[in-house]
Amino acid sequence: MERLDLTGLACPMPLIKLKKYLAETAGQNRPFLVSVSDRGALKDIPAFCFQKGLACQLVSDNQIIEFQIRG
Amino acid sequence: MHTEASSDSLPAQFSIIHSKGTLDWAYATFILASSAAVMDKRVELFFSFYGLQCLLKDTRGLKVSPLGRPDMIIRSPHGPDWFKRIDWNRALPGMMWTLPGMATLVTHGFKKQMARQGQLPIAELRALCLELGVKMTACQMTVDLFGFETDDFIDGIEFAGAPTYFVHTPESQSLFI
């Protein structure tokens, strides 16, 4: 599965990069993984996905937080 | 550069009147603006008085100084962990910040800390806001008051008075920084 590495970025950069990625891959509807290190993203990414109507599942919550996102 | 308000644009949903010309508050506004834009809000920023510094091509005037700022938290971006945890604004007497070069030193530390945090340099963050569709207006009255030329400012912004800001933001959530 494709992985979008957004580690090392601070709010709101992970969401900006995620949004750009979604625009670039529009219509593909393939699930992908997103890795972040920003603790705020733990809430922000699901909130963003909720607004966009995307399914978002927390895969791991350690130093690196990982989500699986599906259109 | 736009000199007229575009009449076809939809009203903003989130707006900030930005009056401060220091680097820390510039980050606060541009981070909030880009966050709102990424969440699909139409964002309008109105820069007035010293806030105009945030729209200049030359961002070197944006600094931070703890002088007269007891609220500021100053941490060293260098050194061992225990050293980096010290808040120098509490640890040192206030008169330390009157020494020559202190604003430059603290500004350097602040920029390093923001970079380490994963934030972009301020000019890049500002450009990103424009790319995300954030509208920025420089207050014409204060541009004239301080003797700035339109050429001193970045491209992609508008020049207008506060009445235009109010027309663009009839029911928006507004902040004053």
gemmi code that builds the backbone of each chain (N, CA, C; Angstrom):
import gemmi

chains = {
    "A": [
        ("MET", (0.849, -1.198, 0.000), (0.000, 0.000, 0.000), (0.884, 1.249, 0.000)),
        ("GLU", (0.458, 2.241, -0.731), (1.236, 3.467, -0.837), (1.263, 4.216, 0.513)),
        ("ARG", (2.416, 4.806, 0.826), (2.543, 5.498, 2.107), (2.944, 6.958, 1.865)),
        ("LEU", (2.195, 7.845, 2.491), (2.504, 9.272, 2.415), (3.226, 9.647, 3.711)),
        ("ASP", (4.505, 9.992, 3.599), (5.299, 10.289, 4.796), (5.241, 11.777, 5.108)),
        ("LEU", (4.528, 12.122, 6.193), (4.395, 13.524, 6.586), (5.055, 13.758, 7.947)),
        ("THR", (6.004, 12.891, 8.291), (6.681, 13.040, 9.575), (7.592, 14.265, 9.524)),
        ("GLY", (7.806, 14.862, 10.685), (8.688, 16.029, 10.778), (8.002, 17.336, 10.428)),
        ("LEU", (6.733, 17.261, 10.044), (5.999, 18.489, 9.679), (5.086, 18.894, 10.829)),
        ("ALA", (4.960, 20.211, 11.015), (4.103, 20.720, 12.087), (2.809, 21.269, 11.507)),
        ("CYS", (1.806, 21.347, 12.362), (0.478, 21.856, 12.000), (0.579, 23.208, 11.312)),
        ("PRO", (-0.100, 23.475, 10.215), (-1.038, 22.596, 9.516), (-0.421, 21.890, 8.302)),
        ("MET", (0.905, 21.820, 8.221), (1.555, 21.270, 7.019), (1.125, 19.834, 6.679)),
        ("PRO", (0.954, 18.927, 7.669), (0.522, 17.578, 7.291), (-0.801, 17.589, 6.518)),
        ("LEU", (-1.742, 18.435, 6.949), (-3.032, 18.491, 6.256), (-2.901, 19.109, 4.867)),
        ("ILE", (-2.040, 20.117, 4.756), (-1.843, 20.764, 3.450), (-1.256, 19.761, 2.463)),
        ("LYS", (-0.267, 18.988, 2.922), (0.357, 17.972, 2.049), (-0.639, 16.856, 1.729)),
        ("LEU", (-1.441, 16.491, 2.722), (-2.446, 15.442, 2.492), (-3.467, 15.906, 1.456)),
        ("LYS", (-3.882, 17.154, 1.587), (-4.863, 17.699, 0.648), (-4.292, 17.719, -0.773)),
        ("LYS", (-3.018, 18.118, -0.894), (-2.370, 18.136, -2.213), (-2.291, 16.723, -2.789)),
        ("TYR", (-1.951, 15.778, -1.929), (-1.837, 14.386, -2.360), (-3.198, 13.890, -2.871)),
        ("LEU", (-4.260, 14.230, -2.137), (-5.609, 13.811, -2.546), (-5.989, 14.428, -3.894)),
        ("ALA", (-5.571, 15.674, -4.094), (-5.878, 16.340, -5.372), (-5.119, 15.655, -6.514)),
        ("GLU", (-3.878, 15.277, -6.253), (-3.044, 14.637, -7.287), (-3.552, 13.241, -7.645)),
        ("THR", (-4.117, 12.547, -6.643), (-4.533, 11.163, -6.872), (-6.059, 11.049, -6.989)),
        ("ALA", (-6.721, 12.163, -7.282), (-8.193, 12.187, -7.333), (-8.716, 11.126, -8.298)),
        ("GLY", (-9.745, 10.409, -7.869), (-10.376, 9.422, -8.734), (-9.770, 8.039, -8.641)),
        ("GLN", (-8.626, 7.905, -7.952), (-7.975, 6.590, -7.881), (-8.643, 5.665, -6.855)),
        ("ASN", (-9.170, 6.279, -5.776), (-9.900, 5.523, -4.748), (-9.142, 4.341, -4.154)),
        ("ARG", (-7.824, 4.441, -4.137), (-7.021, 3.369, -3.525), (-6.736, 3.751, -2.079)),
        ("PRO", (-6.845, 2.800, -1.138), (-6.469, 3.136, 0.226), (-4.967, 3.410, 0.309)),
        ("PHE", (-4.574, 4.279, 1.216), (-3.153, 4.570, 1.397), (-2.872, 4.860, 2.863)),
        ("LEU", (-1.611, 4.799, 3.225), (-1.200, 5.047, 4.609), (-0.604, 6.452, 4.723)),
        ("VAL", (-0.831, 7.073, 5.855), (-0.250, 8.387, 6.130), (0.504, 8.310, 7.451)),
        ("SER", (1.765, 8.709, 7.439), (2.553, 8.736, 8.676), (2.803, 10.183, 9.081)),
        ("VAL", (2.567, 10.474, 10.364), (2.818, 11.829, 10.897), (3.507, 11.726, 12.249)),
        ("SER", (4.212, 12.786, 12.618), (4.819, 12.831, 13.949), (4.176, 13.924, 14.805)),
        ("ASP", (3.416, 14.825, 14.172), (2.748, 15.915, 14.887), (1.596, 15.334, 15.718)),
        ("ARG", (1.653, 15.509, 17.052), (0.633, 14.909, 17.935), (-0.767, 15.459, 17.648)),
        ("GLY", (-0.819, 16.711, 17.223), (-2.123, 17.329, 16.929), (-2.841, 16.623, 15.794)),
        ("ALA", (-2.045, 16.007, 14.909), (-2.607, 15.332, 13.734), (-3.460, 14.132, 14.132)),
        ("LEU", (-3.253, 13.634, 15.351), (-4.038, 12.511, 15.866), (-5.530, 12.844, 15.835)),
        ("LYS", (-5.861, 14.092, 16.090), (-7.254, 14.556, 16.018), (-7.543, 15.243, 14.682)),
        ("ASP", (-6.540, 15.969, 14.176), (-6.772, 16.803, 12.988), (-7.014, 15.981, 11.721)),
        ("ILE", (-6.271, 14.895, 11.553), (-6.438, 14.106, 10.321), (-7.817, 13.445, 10.265)),
        ("PRO", (-8.288, 12.801, 11.370), (-9.668, 12.280, 11.329), (-10.714, 13.384, 11.100)),
        ("ALA", (-10.485, 14.577, 11.676), (-11.437, 15.685, 11.488), (-11.473, 16.105, 10.024)),
        ("PHE", (-10.289, 16.190, 9.423), (-10.183, 16.547, 8.003), (-10.888, 15.496, 7.138)),
        ("CYS", (-10.635, 14.215, 7.438), (-11.236, 13.123, 6.658), (-12.749, 13.111, 6.811)),
        ("PHE", (-13.220, 13.386, 8.022), (-14.660, 13.456, 8.274), (-15.291, 14.520, 7.375)),
        ("GLN", (-14.636, 15.679, 7.313), (-15.165, 16.778, 6.495), (-15.163, 16.421, 5.010)),
        ("LYS", (-14.148, 15.662, 4.607), (-14.010, 15.301, 3.191), (-14.782, 14.021, 2.830)),
        ("GLY", (-15.401, 13.392, 3.828), (-16.127, 12.152, 3.569), (-15.215, 10.973, 3.272)),
        ("LEU", (-14.024, 10.972, 3.862), (-13.066, 9.881, 3.671), (-13.080, 8.977, 4.900)),
        ("ALA", (-12.884, 7.688, 4.682), (-12.759, 6.765, 5.809), (-11.331, 6.831, 6.332)),
        ("CYS", (-11.191, 6.959, 7.644), (-9.869, 7.143, 8.231), (-9.741, 6.233, 9.449)),
        ("GLN", (-8.728, 5.393, 9.424), (-8.553, 4.463, 10.534), (-7.157, 4.595, 11.122)),
        ("LEU", (-7.083, 4.706, 12.446), (-5.791, 4.787, 13.120), (-5.145, 3.404, 13.106)),
        ("VAL", (-3.951, 3.317, 12.548), (-3.276, 2.028, 12.445), (-2.272, 1.867, 13.576)),
        ("SER", (-1.511, 2.931, 13.859), (-0.602, 2.861, 15.011), (-0.413, 4.241, 15.618)),
        ("ASP", (-0.218, 4.235, 16.944), (-0.061, 5.483, 17.678), (1.160, 5.356, 18.582)),
        ("ASN", (2.313, 5.540, 17.997), (3.565, 5.541, 18.761), (4.255, 6.875, 18.518)),
        ("GLN", (5.581, 6.867, 18.480), (6.308, 8.090, 18.114), (5.788, 8.593, 16.772)),
        ("ILE", (5.588, 7.631, 15.883), (5.000, 7.927, 14.573), (3.548, 7.451, 14.599)),
        ("ILE", (2.670, 8.343, 14.180), (1.235, 8.012, 14.127), (0.908, 7.635, 12.685)),
        ("GLU", (0.123, 6.573, 12.536), (-0.164, 6.118, 11.174), (-1.676, 5.927, 10.985)),
        ("PHE", (-2.165, 6.444, 9.874), (-3.574, 6.280, 9.523), (-3.708, 5.569, 8.183)),
        ("GLN", (-4.788, 4.802, 8.054), (-5.141, 4.309, 6.722), (-6.354, 5.095, 6.247)),
        ("ILE", (-6.240, 5.650, 5.056), (-7.292, 6.501, 4.522), (-7.847, 5.906, 3.225)),
        ("ARG", (-9.169, 5.923, 3.126), (-9.841, 5.427, 1.907), (-10.900, 6.432, 1.461)),
        ("GLY", (-11.059, 6.553, 0.173), (-12.043, 7.487, -0.373), (-13.463, 6.975, -0.255)),
    ],
    "B": [
        ("MET", (-0.749, 42.853, -9.595), (-1.261, 43.192, -8.260), (-2.689, 43.735, -8.380)),
        ("HIS", (-3.573, 43.266, -7.486), (-4.964, 43.716, -7.548), (-5.099, 45.029, -6.789)),
        ("THR", (-5.678, 46.001, -7.417), (-5.888, 47.267, -6.720), (-7.366, 47.519, -6.459)),
        ("GLU", (-8.215, 46.701, -7.071), (-9.647, 46.868, -6.847), (-10.203, 45.622, -6.172)),
        ("ALA", (-11.209, 45.828, -5.364), (-11.865, 44.672, -4.753), (-12.639, 43.941, -5.843)),
        ("SER", (-12.474, 42.628, -5.901), (-13.215, 41.889, -6.917), (-14.631, 41.654, -6.415)),
        ("SER", (-15.606, 42.058, -7.218), (-16.996, 42.032, -6.766), (-17.594, 40.633, -6.867)),
        ("ASP", (-16.975, 39.769, -7.676), (-17.559, 38.452, -7.889), (-17.180, 37.462, -6.791)),
        ("SER", (-16.234, 37.825, -5.922), (-15.760, 36.871, -4.915), (-16.790, 36.695, -3.807)),
        ("LEU", (-16.866, 35.479, -3.300), (-17.793, 35.180, -2.214), (-17.247, 35.744, -0.909)),
        ("PRO", (-18.132, 36.066, 0.034), (-17.646, 36.613, 1.306), (-16.818, 35.593, 2.092)),
        ("ALA", (-15.873, 36.106, 2.863), (-15.009, 35.231, 3.660), (-15.796, 34.577, 4.783)),
        ("GLN", (-15.314, 33.412, 5.210), (-15.937, 32.717, 6.349), (-15.096, 32.870, 7.605)),
        ("PHE", (-13.826, 33.207, 7.396), (-12.918, 33.403, 8.536), (-12.001, 34.553, 8.188)),
        ("SER", (-11.824, 35.461, 9.135), (-10.959, 36.600, 8.829), (-10.165, 37.017, 10.060)),
        ("ILE", (-9.029, 37.606, 9.784), (-8.172, 38.105, 10.862), (-7.756, 39.531, 10.521)),
        ("ILE", (-7.911, 40.416, 11.493), (-7.335, 41.752, 11.376), (-6.003, 41.662, 12.112)),
        ("HIS", (-4.931, 41.818, 11.367), (-3.597, 41.597, 11.945), (-2.884, 42.939, 12.117)),
        ("SER", (-2.561, 43.272, 13.364), (-1.982, 44.595, 13.640), (-0.545, 44.542, 14.132)),
        ("LYS", (0.006, 43.343, 14.301), (1.320, 43.236, 14.944), (2.428, 42.954, 13.921)),
        ("GLY", (3.567, 43.576, 14.126), (4.671, 43.451, 13.172), (5.830, 42.632, 13.700)),
        ("THR", (5.527, 41.635, 14.523), (6.604, 40.777, 15.031), (6.471, 39.373, 14.448)),
        ("LEU", (7.594, 38.667, 14.428), (7.651, 37.367, 13.760), (6.733, 36.325, 14.406)),
        ("ASP", (6.671, 36.329, 15.733), (5.853, 35.316, 16.421), (4.373, 35.443, 16.045)),
        ("TRP", (3.871, 36.679, 16.024), (2.452, 36.860, 15.705), (2.181, 36.672, 14.223)),
        ("ALA", (3.195, 36.915, 13.384), (3.040, 36.635, 11.950), (2.808, 35.139, 11.764)),
        ("TYR", (3.587, 34.323, 12.496), (3.380, 32.867, 12.426), (1.973, 32.502, 12.872)),
        ("ALA", (1.523, 33.101, 13.984), (0.188, 32.760, 14.507), (-0.870, 32.991, 13.434)),
        ("THR", (-0.808, 34.141, 12.789), (-1.825, 34.470, 11.783), (-1.722, 33.574, 10.551)),
        ("PHE", (-0.509, 33.388, 10.031), (-0.389, 32.586, 8.802), (-0.676, 31.101, 9.062)),
        ("ILE", (-0.365, 30.616, 10.251), (-0.690, 29.218, 10.578), (-2.213, 29.053, 10.686)),
        ("LEU", (-2.865, 29.987, 11.367), (-4.330, 29.922, 11.478), (-4.983, 30.040, 10.104)),
        ("ALA", (-4.475, 30.971, 9.296), (-5.064, 31.202, 7.971), (-4.913, 29.967, 7.087)),
        ("SER", (-3.726, 29.360, 7.093), (-3.520, 28.185, 6.235), (-4.333, 27.002, 6.758)),
        ("SER", (-4.472, 26.903, 8.083), (-5.301, 25.824, 8.659), (-6.750, 25.983, 8.227)),
        ("ALA", (-7.247, 27.212, 8.290), (-8.648, 27.456, 7.899), (-8.828, 27.171, 6.415)),
        ("ALA", (-7.845, 27.592, 5.599), (-7.957, 27.387, 4.149), (-7.959, 25.902, 3.804)),
        ("VAL", (-7.128, 25.132, 4.503), (-7.058, 23.703, 4.195), (-8.355, 23.004, 4.615)),
        ("MET", (-9.083, 23.594, 5.559), (-10.383, 23.051, 5.960), (-11.521, 23.678, 5.141)),
        ("ASP", (-11.144, 24.222, 3.974), (-12.104, 24.751, 2.994), (-12.846, 26.011, 3.422)),
        ("LYS", (-12.253, 26.780, 4.305), (-12.849, 28.083, 4.653), (-12.306, 29.129, 3.680)),
        ("ARG", (-13.142, 30.065, 3.321), (-12.651, 31.225, 2.562), (-12.091, 32.210, 3.590)),
        ("VAL", (-10.818, 32.566, 3.408), (-10.111, 33.324, 4.441), (-9.686, 34.696, 3.933)),
        ("GLU", (-9.896, 35.684, 4.765), (-9.513, 37.061, 4.432), (-8.626, 37.597, 5.563)),
        ("LEU", (-7.460, 38.115, 5.206), (-6.582, 38.726, 6.191), (-6.451, 40.211, 5.887)),
        ("PHE", (-6.626, 41.031, 6.911), (-6.507, 42.476, 6.743), (-5.357, 42.959, 7.611)),
        ("PHE", (-4.338, 43.502, 6.975), (-3.131, 43.921, 7.698), (-3.133, 45.425, 7.862)),
        ("SER", (-3.054, 45.844, 9.112), (-3.109, 47.269, 9.392), (-2.001, 47.642, 10.370)),
        ("PHE", (-1.675, 48.904, 10.436), (-0.606, 49.413, 11.311), (0.655, 48.548, 11.190)),
        ("TYR", (1.229, 48.109, 12.302), (2.537, 47.432, 12.223), (2.419, 46.057, 11.569)),
        ("GLY", (1.186, 45.567, 11.461), (0.955, 44.295, 10.783), (1.379, 44.329, 9.315)),
        ("LEU", (1.509, 45.549, 8.754), (1.967, 45.688, 7.356), (3.324, 45.036, 7.144)),
        ("GLN", (4.120, 44.989, 8.211), (5.461, 44.349, 8.118), (5.360, 42.929, 7.564)),
        ("CYS", (4.235, 42.278, 7.859), (4.055, 40.876, 7.448), (3.878, 40.733, 5.942)),
        ("LEU", (3.589, 41.819, 5.257), (3.349, 41.742, 3.809), (4.497, 42.314, 2.991)),
        ("LEU", (5.534, 42.789, 3.660), (6.667, 43.365, 2.915), (7.452, 42.266, 2.220)),
        ("LYS", (8.019, 42.605, 1.046), (8.888, 41.642, 0.351), (10.054, 41.271, 1.254)),
        ("ASP", (10.603, 42.272, 1.911), (11.748, 42.070, 2.794), (11.233, 41.742, 4.204)),
        ("THR", (11.392, 40.483, 4.603), (10.836, 40.056, 5.907), (11.841, 40.218, 7.059)),
        ("ARG", (12.993, 40.848, 6.773), (14.006, 40.967, 7.836), (13.550, 41.859, 8.999)),
        ("GLY", (12.523, 42.693, 8.719), (12.009, 43.553, 9.789), (11.167, 42.781, 10.805)),
        ("LEU", (10.800, 41.552, 10.467), (10.006, 40.734, 11.404), (10.938, 40.078, 12.415)),
        ("LYS", (10.864, 40.545, 13.644), (11.744, 40.025, 14.691), (10.927, 39.689, 15.931)),
        ("VAL", (11.591, 39.069, 16.887), (10.975, 38.910, 18.206), (11.930, 39.490, 19.232)),
        ("SER", (11.377, 40.188, 20.202), (12.195, 40.696, 21.297), (11.433, 40.502, 22.593)),
        ("PRO", (12.103, 39.986, 23.616), (11.437, 39.797, 24.908), (11.254, 41.104, 25.685)),
        ("LEU", (11.816, 42.189, 25.150), (11.736, 43.479, 25.850), (10.276, 43.918, 25.971)),
        ("GLY", (9.809, 44.066, 27.209), (8.415, 44.440, 27.426), (7.440, 43.327, 27.092)),
        ("ARG", (7.941, 42.089, 27.011), (7.079, 40.939, 26.672), (7.225, 39.852, 27.742)),
        ("PRO", (6.655, 40.070, 28.931), (6.782, 39.054, 29.981), (6.079, 37.738, 29.624)),
        ("ASP", (5.198, 37.774, 28.602), (4.477, 36.562, 28.196), (5.337, 35.631, 27.354)),
        ("MET", (6.424, 36.157, 26.794), (7.192, 35.361, 25.832), (7.945, 34.222, 26.502)),
        ("ILE", (7.993, 33.097, 25.822), (8.745, 31.931, 26.311), (9.962, 31.799, 25.409)),
        ("ILE", (11.141, 31.841, 26.003), (12.359, 31.797, 25.188), (13.182, 30.576, 25.549)),
        ("ARG", (13.294, 29.681, 24.577), (14.091, 28.480, 24.790), (15.234, 28.473, 23.795)),
        ("SER", (16.352, 27.919, 24.226), (17.498, 27.811, 23.334), (17.272, 26.646, 22.370)),
        ("PRO", (17.553, 26.866, 21.065), (17.444, 25.749, 20.131), (18.676, 24.849, 20.177)),
        ("HIS", (19.710, 25.303, 20.893), (20.973, 24.552, 20.957), (21.215, 24.042, 22.382)),
        ("GLY", (22.085, 23.060, 22.500), (22.538, 22.584, 23.811), (21.851, 21.313, 24.261)),
        ("PRO", (22.276, 20.798, 25.438), (21.665, 19.572, 25.975), (20.204, 19.810, 26.381)),
        ("ASP", (19.457, 18.711, 26.582), (18.013, 18.815, 26.839), (17.676, 19.706, 28.034)),
        ("TRP", (18.429, 19.545, 29.156), (18.120, 20.349, 30.346), (18.265, 21.838, 30.040)),
        ("PHE", (19.214, 22.168, 29.179), (19.484, 23.555, 28.809), (18.342, 24.100, 27.935)),
        ("LYS", (17.859, 23.234, 27.030), (16.798, 23.637, 26.103), (15.457, 23.818, 26.813)),
        ("ARG", (15.353, 23.246, 28.034), (14.081, 23.380, 28.765), (13.989, 24.697, 29.538)),
        ("ILE", (15.099, 25.428, 29.657), (15.091, 26.682, 30.426), (14.317, 27.764, 29.673)),
        ("ASP", (13.412, 28.442, 30.382), (12.740, 29.606, 29.809), (13.572, 30.826, 30.189)),
        ("TRP", (14.317, 31.345, 29.245), (15.275, 32.425, 29.518), (14.584, 33.736, 29.863)),
        ("ASN", (13.320, 33.856, 29.517), (12.592, 35.082, 29.878), (12.263, 35.101, 31.376)),
        ("ARG", (12.240, 33.924, 31.991), (12.040, 33.855, 33.449), (13.374, 33.826, 34.162)),
        ("ALA", (14.344, 33.142, 33.548), (15.614, 32.908, 34.223), (16.482, 34.168, 34.302)),
        ("LEU", (16.323, 35.046, 33.341), (17.187, 36.230, 33.302), (16.408, 37.484, 33.688)),
        ("PRO", (17.090, 38.458, 34.302), (16.389, 39.723, 34.594), (16.026, 40.456, 33.303)),
        ("GLY", (14.888, 41.155, 33.325), (14.359, 41.810, 32.122), (15.345, 42.758, 31.465)),
        ("MET", (16.204, 43.373, 32.269), (17.110, 44.365, 31.670), (18.139, 43.734, 30.726)),
        ("MET", (18.297, 42.407, 30.817), (19.209, 41.715, 29.895), (18.826, 41.976, 28.432)),
        ("TRP", (17.511, 42.096, 28.222), (17.017, 42.208, 26.830), (17.249, 43.583, 26.241)),
        ("THR", (17.752, 44.520, 27.078), (18.056, 45.850, 26.541), (19.445, 45.871, 25.902)),
        ("LEU", (20.234, 44.818, 26.127), (21.603, 44.802, 25.593), (21.588, 44.739, 24.060)),
        ("PRO", (22.563, 45.376, 23.426), (22.601, 45.347, 21.958), (22.709, 43.919, 21.421)),
        ("GLY", (21.995, 43.645, 20.374), (22.087, 42.334, 19.720), (21.122, 41.298, 20.261)),
        ("MET", (20.420, 41.631, 21.348), (19.521, 40.639, 21.967), (18.350, 40.273, 21.052)),
        ("ALA", (17.771, 41.283, 20.382), (16.634, 40.994, 19.482), (17.094, 40.070, 18.349)),
        ("THR", (18.300, 40.322, 17.848), (18.839, 39.487, 16.760), (19.064, 38.056, 17.251)),
        ("LEU", (19.633, 37.956, 18.455), (19.918, 36.634, 19.032), (18.619, 35.844, 19.266)),
        ("VAL", (17.648, 36.500, 19.868), (16.385, 35.825, 20.183), (15.626, 35.479, 18.891)),
        ("THR", (15.704, 36.372, 17.908), (15.048, 36.098, 16.617), (15.685, 34.882, 15.949)),
        ("HIS", (17.002, 34.811, 16.011), (17.713, 33.662, 15.449), (17.240, 32.368, 16.132)),
        ("GLY", (17.177, 32.401, 17.462), (16.745, 31.230, 18.223), (15.320, 30.837, 17.889)),
        ("PHE", (14.467, 31.839, 17.744), (13.055, 31.585, 17.436), (12.906, 30.919, 16.064)),
        ("LYS", (13.677, 31.432, 15.079), (13.608, 30.855, 13.727), (14.083, 29.403, 13.740)),
        ("LYS", (15.157, 29.151, 14.489), (15.695, 27.782, 14.582), (14.651, 26.855, 15.202)),
        ("GLN", (14.014, 27.355, 16.262), (13.032, 26.545, 16.974), (11.831, 26.232, 16.076)),
        ("MET", (11.394, 27.214, 15.296), (10.269, 26.995, 14.393), (10.643, 25.979, 13.313)),
        ("ALA", (11.874, 26.077, 12.803), (12.334, 25.143, 11.768), (12.395, 23.728, 12.330)),
        ("ARG", (12.905, 23.623, 13.563), (13.006, 22.306, 14.198), (11.625, 21.697, 14.435)),
        ("GLN", (10.670, 22.557, 14.699), (9.290, 22.137, 14.933), (8.644, 21.623, 13.646)),
        ("GLY", (9.261, 21.963, 12.502), (8.701, 21.539, 11.216), (7.927, 22.641, 10.525)),
        ("GLN", (8.121, 23.882, 10.972), (7.443, 25.005, 10.329), (8.304, 25.586, 9.209)),
        ("LEU", (7.649, 26.147, 8.216), (8.346, 26.771, 7.095), (8.874, 28.140, 7.515)),
        ("PRO", (9.911, 28.647, 6.806), (10.288, 30.054, 7.007), (9.084, 30.944, 6.686)),
        ("ILE", (9.009, 32.105, 7.333), (7.778, 32.905, 7.270), (7.389, 33.295, 5.839)),
        ("ALA", (8.375, 33.631, 4.986), (8.045, 34.039, 3.615), (7.429, 32.870, 2.828)),
        ("GLU", (7.906, 31.661, 3.109), (7.356, 30.483, 2.425), (5.949, 30.163, 2.914)),
        ("LEU", (5.738, 30.318, 4.221), (4.410, 30.066, 4.792), (3.399, 31.066, 4.224)),
        ("ARG", (3.839, 32.301, 4.092), (2.993, 33.366, 3.528), (2.635, 33.046, 2.070)),
        ("ALA", (3.643, 32.614, 1.300), (3.403, 32.254, -0.106), (2.440, 31.074, -0.201)),
        ("LEU", (2.584, 30.135, 0.737), (1.704, 28.969, 0.762), (0.255, 29.397, 1.030)),
        ("CYS", (0.080, 30.368, 1.938), (-1.260, 30.887, 2.229), (-1.897, 31.439, 0.955)),
        ("LEU", (-1.115, 32.211, 0.195), (-1.643, 32.776, -1.055), (-2.015, 31.656, -2.026)),
        ("GLU", (-1.144, 30.638, -2.081), (-1.385, 29.496, -2.963), (-2.677, 28.770, -2.576)),
        ("LEU", (-2.972, 28.739, -1.259), (-4.182, 28.071, -0.773), (-5.432, 28.941, -0.942)),
        ("GLY", (-5.239, 30.143, -1.480), (-6.383, 31.009, -1.758), (-6.723, 31.997, -0.668)),
        ("VAL", (-5.833, 32.147, 0.323), (-6.066, 33.132, 1.382), (-5.931, 34.532, 0.773)),
        ("LYS", (-6.934, 35.365, 1.007), (-6.879, 36.734, 0.468), (-6.246, 37.664, 1.496)),
        ("MET", (-5.357, 38.497, 1.021), (-4.661, 39.408, 1.928), (-4.830, 40.839, 1.438)),
        ("THR", (-5.147, 41.711, 2.377), (-5.318, 43.126, 2.041), (-4.450, 43.971, 2.961)),
        ("ALA", (-3.710, 44.912, 2.357), (-2.952, 45.874, 3.145), (-3.809, 47.126, 3.310)),
        ("CYS", (-3.887, 47.611, 4.526), (-4.692, 48.797, 4.827), (-4.034, 50.016, 4.179)),
        ("GLN", (-4.737, 50.593, 3.202), (-4.158, 51.697, 2.423), (-3.826, 52.895, 3.309)),
        ("MET", (-4.675, 53.168, 4.295), (-4.451, 54.330, 5.153), (-3.109, 54.203, 5.883)),
        ("THR", (-2.818, 53.002, 6.423), (-1.568, 52.864, 7.169), (-0.364, 52.704, 6.232)),
        ("VAL", (-0.607, 52.195, 5.011), (0.470, 52.164, 4.003), (0.940, 53.603, 3.772)),
        ("ASP", (-0.037, 54.509, 3.611), (0.291, 55.928, 3.385), (0.884, 56.561, 4.645)),
        ("LEU", (0.304, 56.209, 5.788), (0.752, 56.779, 7.067), (2.244, 56.534, 7.301)),
        ("PHE", (2.696, 55.305, 6.987), (4.098, 54.969, 7.255), (4.994, 55.209, 6.037)),
        ("GLY", (4.426, 55.763, 4.976), (5.234, 56.121, 3.814), (5.728, 54.936, 3.006)),
        ("PHE", (5.004, 53.821, 3.042), (5.379, 52.673, 2.209), (4.939, 52.909, 0.767)),
        ("GLU", (5.613, 52.237, -0.160), (5.208, 52.233, -1.567), (4.583, 50.870, -1.857)),
        ("THR", (3.669, 50.818, -2.822), (3.046, 49.520, -3.135), (4.100, 48.510, -3.587)),
        ("ASP", (5.183, 49.024, -4.137), (6.259, 48.157, -4.608), (7.013, 47.473, -3.459)),
        ("ASP", (6.855, 47.995, -2.249), (7.520, 47.371, -1.086), (6.855, 46.049, -0.717)),
        ("PHE", (5.637, 45.834, -1.229), (4.834, 44.680, -0.791), (4.886, 43.532, -1.800)),
        ("ILE", (4.613, 42.358, -1.315), (4.602, 41.166, -2.178), (3.462, 41.263, -3.194)),
        ("ASP", (3.578, 40.500, -4.257), (2.511, 40.440, -5.251), (1.373, 39.566, -4.721)),
        ("GLY", (0.202, 39.749, -5.303), (-0.920, 38.871, -4.972), (-1.789, 39.382, -3.845)),
        ("ILE", (-1.499, 40.607, -3.359), (-2.331, 41.160, -2.290), (-3.121, 42.346, -2.832)),
        ("GLU", (-4.109, 42.778, -2.034), (-4.898, 43.945, -2.423), (-4.585, 45.100, -1.491)),
        ("PHE", (-4.909, 46.294, -1.952), (-4.776, 47.492, -1.119), (-6.158, 48.108, -1.001)),
        ("ALA", (-6.623, 48.283, 0.212), (-7.953, 48.859, 0.414), (-8.083, 49.319, 1.854)),
        ("GLY", (-9.185, 49.969, 2.142), (-9.439, 50.428, 3.499), (-10.278, 49.431, 4.279)),
        ("ALA", (-10.445, 49.726, 5.558), (-11.227, 48.838, 6.408), (-12.665, 48.650, 5.910)),
        ("PRO", (-13.300, 49.681, 5.300), (-14.667, 49.441, 4.800), (-14.735, 48.260, 3.827)),
        ("THR", (-13.725, 48.126, 2.956), (-13.718, 47.000, 2.015), (-13.616, 45.681, 2.765)),
        ("TYR", (-12.780, 45.679, 3.822), (-12.665, 44.475, 4.658), (-14.044, 44.082, 5.204)),
        ("PHE", (-14.804, 45.075, 5.664), (-16.123, 44.761, 6.233), (-17.101, 44.262, 5.174)),
        ("VAL", (-16.945, 44.748, 3.951), (-17.800, 44.260, 2.856), (-17.469, 42.791, 2.551)),
        ("HIS", (-16.173, 42.471, 2.605), (-15.748, 41.099, 2.276), (-16.053, 40.095, 3.384)),
        ("THR", (-16.306, 40.578, 4.588), (-16.429, 39.668, 5.734), (-17.719, 39.915, 6.524)),
        ("PRO", (-18.866, 39.912, 5.845), (-20.091, 40.314, 6.541), (-20.460, 39.447, 7.735)),
        ("GLU", (-20.278, 38.132, 7.606), (-20.690, 37.267, 8.716), (-19.587, 36.307, 9.083)),
        ("SER", (-18.372, 36.712, 8.848), (-17.277, 35.773, 9.096), (-16.914, 35.739, 10.574)),
        ("GLN", (-16.262, 34.640, 10.928), (-15.675, 34.534, 12.255), (-14.404, 35.388, 12.205)),
        ("SER", (-14.301, 36.382, 13.072), (-13.187, 37.324, 12.966), (-12.322, 37.335, 14.212)),
        ("LEU", (-11.027, 37.505, 13.994), (-10.078, 37.636, 15.102), (-9.291, 38.922, 14.929)),
        ("PHE", (-8.852, 39.476, 16.036), (-7.951, 40.630, 15.989), (-6.640, 40.222, 16.638)),
        ("ILE", (-5.575, 40.287, 15.839), (-4.259, 39.920, 16.368), (-3.360, 41.137, 16.265)),
    ],
}
model = gemmi.Model(1)
for chain_id, residues in chains.items():
    chain = gemmi.Chain(chain_id)
    for i, (resn, *xyz) in enumerate(residues, 1):
        res = gemmi.Residue()
        res.name, res.seqid = resn, gemmi.SeqId(i, " ")
        for name, pos in zip(("N", "CA", "C"), xyz):
            atom = gemmi.Atom()
            atom.name, atom.element = name, gemmi.Element(name[0])
            atom.pos, atom.b_iso = gemmi.Position(*pos), 0.0
            res.add_atom(atom)
        chain.add_residue(res)
    model.add_chain(chain)
structure = gemmi.Structure()
structure.add_model(model)
structure.setup_entities()
